Amino acid sequence: MSRKGVAAAPQKLKVTAKTMAKTKTYTVTYERDDKGLWMAQVKGIAGCHTQGRTIAQARDRIREALGLFDEHAEKARLQDHVRLPGNVNRLVSAQRSARSKQEVVEARLRQLNVKAARALTYQVGLSLRDAGELLGASQESIRQWVEAPRGG
């Protein structure tokens, strides 16, 4: 093992022009050991493993370890698979799904804020204060929405 805890590899995988044309994806499994360290291992590559105090540190180190097997490791896509107890895994999946949906709703809300603020002030002729009262927002927010660049 090197000083960073990266396992040594016996040889590099042969990388051809064909494999360079597309970004390679590796599945990395992360699992906590009994000392609380994150153990990381690349699926399908024996000996390509490492550890870290955090998932981020283990991810950085597994990319370094992967570099011993694939000279284009820095460009590779790492697909994380974090092993957690079943109920926790379901909660994390549900949270990520809800966050994705929330981002879509928030993007739509930003568009509607701008359209409604402009319609109330330009078409109806309301003051920023009255538009804010109707939209449940401050005058400053209404001002920002009205002055937002078009198409954004």
Secondary structure, 3 states (H helix, E strand, C coil): CCCCCCCCCCCCCCCCHHHHHCCCEEEEEEEECCCCCEEEEECCCCCCEEEECCHHHHHHHHHHHHCCCCCCHHHCEEEEEECCCHHHHHHHHHHHHHHHHHHHHHHHHHHHHHHHHHHHHHHCCCCHHHHHHHHCCCHHHHHHHHHCCCCC
